[in-house]
Amino acid sequence: MTLSIDDFKDTLALLEKNFQSEEQSAQFIADTFFEVNNNGKALKDVLKIKDKSLDELYKIGFEYFKYGQYELAVTVFHKLFILNQKSPTYTYALGASHAELKNFDKAAIAFFLSFLNDNSNLEALFNSADCRLKNKDNEAADQQFKAFLQLSQGLAKYDVLRTKAILILENLKSKKV
């Protein structure tokens, strides 16, 4: 997923230094955008934001989530995602928050990004498939559940999710017939 300037313009505005001219400000945004999209750097690294600061922000988002304030949690986790797209923790939390708000398409994407950032977390792949199913995207759900079953084979910690995936796939297959 590639970020556009609009995706992090507000975040940059909050972090931007005092520039003497609009030209300096525009150059800062352009340079930052280039570093993120063309050099693969996380925005947090370009802006030199410490992980400890992001962890504190994550704790705030987690508290919002824990107390059912999912829209506020989405806002926090989305900012964290913008700052560090490669964090499986931030993308998973964003997916969980969107799922609670029944934004299943956004949740599926966030969960899948979490899986791509940490392909040992197969629960993220399962959750992405589940959100695809809830969004009535049965074909994508079918593909992701099958991938989950293949990747989780022989991993006991996923036995319950494997059973659910098998039942869901059987149900999807019976609907096709």
Secondary structure, 3 states (H helix, E strand, C coil): CCCCHHHHHHHHHHHCCCCCCHHHHHHHHHHHHHHHHHCCCCHHHHCCCCHHHHHHHHHHHHHHHHCCCHHHHHHHHHHHHHHCCCCHHHHHHHHHHHHHCCCHHHHHHHHHHHHHHCCCCHHHHHHHHHHHHHCCCHHHHHHHHHHHHHHHCCCHHHHHHHHHHHHHHHHHHHHHC
